[in-house]
């Protein structure tokens, strides 16, 4: 089976929940109480989002780019 390697962003919100997003898949987000839980959840969310996008005939992912900006301390 072919696999995709996708980047995810993770941050902790003001209530302590971890929130993950996969920028290459529009609308693909999840959350969890722990980092382990959010990573499990975003993996599942990505699989489901890709399945729905395929069923609807949409591109599986969108192009993402890496940019460089000054880091402010």
Buried (B, 14 or more C-beta within 10 A) or exposed (E): EEEEEBEBEBEEEEEEBBBBBBBBBEEBBBBBEEEEBBBBBBBEBBEEBBEEBEEEEEEEBEEEEEEEEEEEE
